Amino acid sequence: MPHSKQIKTVEMAMKPIADMKVPEPLRASVDKQNQILLDLALSMVNAGLSEQQVRSTIETACASYRDELITTVLAIRAQNG
């Protein structure tokens, strides 16, 4: 698959995340993580990793995002009282 087609395929898969209606206080976190996940996916497409390596890398990235999202949500909640 040509590189430009690979990029388009990954971007299309990520589009629902980018198009989500997200409350403004969470938008920066969602946008940042969306870009990180897009870059990661493109890197993995080109790296020729095994299925296990792909699964492990994605699990680690999602765990990191989960932790950041929990911290962000709790901080927003604390600010809102």
C-alpha positions in Angstrom: 0.0 0.0 0.0 1.5 3.4 -0.9 2.5 5.6 2.0 -0.1 8.3 1.2 -2.9 5.7 1.1 -1.7 4.3 4.5 -1.8 7.8 6.0 -5.3 8.3 4.6 -6.5 5.0 6.0 -5.2 5.7 9.5 -6.6 9.2 9.4 -10.0 8.0 8.4 -10.0 5.5 11.3 -9.1 8.3 13.7 -11.6 10.8 12.3 -14.5 9.8 14.7 -12.3 10.6 17.6 -11.4 14.0 16.2 -15.0 14.8 15.4 -16.4 14.0 18.8 -18.2 16.8 20.7 -16.0 17.2 23.7 -16.4 19.7 26.5 -13.9 22.5 26.1 -11.9 21.7 29.3 -11.2 18.2 27.8 -10.5 19.3 24.2 -6.8 20.0 24.6 -6.2 16.5 26.1 -8.3 14.8 23.5 -6.6 16.7 20.6 -3.1 15.9 22.0 -3.8 12.2 22.5 -5.5 12.0 19.1 -2.4 13.3 17.5 -0.2 11.0 19.5 -2.3 7.9 18.6 -2.3 9.0 14.9 1.5 9.3 14.9 1.8 6.0 16.7 -0.5 4.2 14.3 1.4 5.5 11.3 4.7 4.5 12.8 3.4 1.0 13.4 2.1 0.7 9.9 5.6 1.4 8.6 7.6 -0.5 11.2 6.5 -4.0 10.3 5.8 -5.0 13.9 4.4 -8.3 14.8 0.7 -8.5 15.9 1.9 -9.0 19.5 4.1 -5.9 19.3 1.3 -3.8 17.8 -1.1 -5.0 20.6 1.4 -4.3 23.4 2.3 -0.9 22.0 -1.4 0.2 21.7 -2.3 -1.2 25.2 0.6 0.9 26.6 -0.5 4.0 24.8 -4.1 3.6 25.8 -3.2 3.0 29.4 -1.2 6.3 29.4 -4.1 8.1 27.8 -6.5 6.6 30.4 -4.3 7.8 33.2 -4.1 11.3 31.7 -7.8 11.5 31.1 -8.6 10.4 34.7 -6.3 13.1 36.0 -7.8 15.7 33.7 -11.4 14.8 34.6 -10.7 14.8 38.3 -9.0 18.2 38.1 -11.9 19.7 36.2 -14.3 18.3 38.7 -12.3 19.8 41.6 -12.3 23.2 39.8 -16.0 23.1 39.4 -16.5 22.2 43.0 
